[in-house]
Amino acid sequence: MDKTQLLLGLAVALFALGLLGVIIRRNVLVMLMCLELMLNGVILSLVAFAQQTASSVGAVLVFLIFVVATAEIALAIPIVLLLVRDKRTLDLGAYSDLKG
């Protein structure tokens, strides 16, 4: 097995672990962390493919994804903190009344 296959295997494992955490866990902050773990799996696969093809397009995409992930967390954490202040819990089931 070459290095690219090992990196892709690790990327799939990270993505699967994050997906499993999003599906199983009910804690909002843990779900956000699992989403970031899934995003890191995607980033690792992009880096592996960019390294294999020796192009800079993968590095540019990784930078773009990092910027989007930072903006996502910068918006999600204050929203979660406001919801926790209102409901006094991190359980996702407590926020079912927010459905429009």
MODELLER restraints for C-alpha pairs under 7 A, 6 or more apart:
rsr = mdl.restraints
at = mdl.atoms
rsr.add(forms.Gaussian(group=physical.xy_distance, feature=features.Distance(at['CA:4:A'], at['CA:48:A']), mean=5.65, stdev=0.5))
rsr.add(forms.Gaussian(group=physical.xy_distance, feature=features.Distance(at['CA:4:A'], at['CA:52:A']), mean=6.80, stdev=0.5))
rsr.add(forms.Gaussian(group=physical.xy_distance, feature=features.Distance(at['CA:7:A'], at['CA:45:A']), mean=6.90, stdev=0.5))
rsr.add(forms.Gaussian(group=physical.xy_distance, feature=features.Distance(at['CA:7:A'], at['CA:48:A']), mean=6.17, stdev=0.5))
rsr.add(forms.Gaussian(group=physical.xy_distance, feature=features.Distance(at['CA:8:A'], at['CA:45:A']), mean=5.53, stdev=0.5))
rsr.add(forms.Gaussian(group=physical.xy_distance, feature=features.Distance(at['CA:8:A'], at['CA:48:A']), mean=6.79, stdev=0.5))
rsr.add(forms.Gaussian(group=physical.xy_distance, feature=features.Distance(at['CA:11:A'], at['CA:41:A']), mean=4.23, stdev=0.5))
rsr.add(forms.Gaussian(group=physical.xy_distance, feature=features.Distance(at['CA:11:A'], at['CA:42:A']), mean=6.51, stdev=0.5))
rsr.add(forms.Gaussian(group=physical.xy_distance, feature=features.Distance(at['CA:11:A'], at['CA:44:A']), mean=5.63, stdev=0.5))
rsr.add(forms.Gaussian(group=physical.xy_distance, feature=features.Distance(at['CA:11:A'], at['CA:45:A']), mean=5.63, stdev=0.5))
rsr.add(forms.Gaussian(group=physical.xy_distance, feature=features.Distance(at['CA:12:A'], at['CA:41:A']), mean=6.39, stdev=0.5))
rsr.add(forms.Gaussian(group=physical.xy_distance, feature=features.Distance(at['CA:14:A'], at['CA:37:A']), mean=6.26, stdev=0.5))
rsr.add(forms.Gaussian(group=physical.xy_distance, feature=features.Distance(at['CA:14:A'], at['CA:38:A']), mean=6.15, stdev=0.5))
rsr.add(forms.Gaussian(group=physical.xy_distance, feature=features.Distance(at['CA:14:A'], at['CA:41:A']), mean=5.03, stdev=0.5))
rsr.add(forms.Gaussian(group=physical.xy_distance, feature=features.Distance(at['CA:15:A'], at['CA:37:A']), mean=6.54, stdev=0.5))
rsr.add(forms.Gaussian(group=physical.xy_distance, feature=features.Distance(at['CA:15:A'], at['CA:38:A']), mean=4.21, stdev=0.5))
rsr.add(forms.Gaussian(group=physical.xy_distance, feature=features.Distance(at['CA:15:A'], at['CA:41:A']), mean=4.93, stdev=0.5))
rsr.add(forms.Gaussian(group=physical.xy_distance, feature=features.Distance(at['CA:18:A'], at['CA:34:A']), mean=4.36, stdev=0.5))
rsr.add(forms.Gaussian(group=physical.xy_distance, feature=features.Distance(at['CA:18:A'], at['CA:35:A']), mean=6.03, stdev=0.5))
rsr.add(forms.Gaussian(group=physical.xy_distance, feature=features.Distance(at['CA:18:A'], at['CA:37:A']), mean=5.21, stdev=0.5))
rsr.add(forms.Gaussian(group=physical.xy_distance, feature=features.Distance(at['CA:18:A'], at['CA:38:A']), mean=4.90, stdev=0.5))
rsr.add(forms.Gaussian(group=physical.xy_distance, feature=features.Distance(at['CA:19:A'], at['CA:34:A']), mean=6.89, stdev=0.5))
rsr.add(forms.Gaussian(group=physical.xy_distance, feature=features.Distance(at['CA:19:A'], at['CA:38:A']), mean=6.63, stdev=0.5))
rsr.add(forms.Gaussian(group=physical.xy_distance, feature=features.Distance(at['CA:21:A'], at['CA:31:A']), mean=6.58, stdev=0.5))
rsr.add(forms.Gaussian(group=physical.xy_distance, feature=features.Distance(at['CA:21:A'], at['CA:34:A']), mean=5.68, stdev=0.5))
rsr.add(forms.Gaussian(group=physical.xy_distance, feature=features.Distance(at['CA:22:A'], at['CA:31:A']), mean=5.03, stdev=0.5))
rsr.add(forms.Gaussian(group=physical.xy_distance, feature=features.Distance(at['CA:22:A'], at['CA:34:A']), mean=5.90, stdev=0.5))
rsr.add(forms.Gaussian(group=physical.xy_distance, feature=features.Distance(at['CA:22:A'], at['CA:35:A']), mean=6.93, stdev=0.5))
rsr.add(forms.Gaussian(group=physical.xy_distance, feature=features.Distance(at['CA:25:A'], at['CA:31:A']), mean=6.59, stdev=0.5))
rsr.add(forms.Gaussian(group=physical.xy_distance, feature=features.Distance(at['CA:26:A'], at['CA:91:A']), mean=5.55, stdev=0.5))
rsr.add(forms.Gaussian(group=physical.xy_distance, feature=features.Distance(at['CA:26:A'], at['CA:92:A']), mean=5.40, stdev=0.5))
rsr.add(forms.Gaussian(group=physical.xy_distance, feature=features.Distance(at['CA:27:A'], at['CA:90:A']), mean=5.35, stdev=0.5))
rsr.add(forms.Gaussian(group=physical.xy_distance, feature=features.Distance(at['CA:27:A'], at['CA:91:A']), mean=4.93, stdev=0.5))
rsr.add(forms.Gaussian(group=physical.xy_distance, feature=features.Distance(at['CA:27:A'], at['CA:92:A']), mean=6.09, stdev=0.5))
rsr.add(forms.Gaussian(group=physical.xy_distance, feature=features.Distance(at['CA:28:A'], at['CA:90:A']), mean=5.62, stdev=0.5))
rsr.add(forms.Gaussian(group=physical.xy_distance, feature=features.Distance(at['CA:28:A'], at['CA:91:A']), mean=6.40, stdev=0.5))
rsr.add(forms.Gaussian(group=physical.xy_distance, feature=features.Distance(at['CA:28:A'], at['CA:92:A']), mean=5.99, stdev=0.5))
rsr.add(forms.Gaussian(group=physical.xy_distance, feature=features.Distance(at['CA:43:A'], at['CA:62:A']), mean=5.88, stdev=0.5))
rsr.add(forms.Gaussian(group=physical.xy_distance, feature=features.Distance(at['CA:46:A'], at['CA:58:A']), mean=5.62, stdev=0.5))
rsr.add(forms.Gaussian(group=physical.xy_distance, feature=features.Distance(at['CA:46:A'], at['CA:62:A']), mean=6.95, stdev=0.5))
rsr.add(forms.Gaussian(group=physical.xy_distance, feature=features.Distance(at['CA:47:A'], at['CA:58:A']), mean=6.00, stdev=0.5))
rsr.add(forms.Gaussian(group=physical.xy_distance, feature=features.Distance(at['CA:47:A'], at['CA:59:A']), mean=6.75, stdev=0.5))
rsr.add(forms.Gaussian(group=physical.xy_distance, feature=features.Distance(at['CA:50:A'], at['CA:56:A']), mean=6.70, stdev=0.5))
rsr.add(forms.Gaussian(group=physical.xy_distance, feature=features.Distance(at['CA:50:A'], at['CA:57:A']), mean=6.96, stdev=0.5))
rsr.add(forms.Gaussian(group=physical.xy_distance, feature=features.Distance(at['CA:50:A'], at['CA:58:A']), mean=4.76, stdev=0.5))
rsr.add(forms.Gaussian(group=physical.xy_distance, feature=features.Distance(at['CA:50:A'], at['CA:59:A']), mean=6.97, stdev=0.5))
rsr.add(forms.Gaussian(group=physical.xy_distance, feature=features.Distance(at['CA:84:A'], at['CA:90:A']), mean=6.15, stdev=0.5))
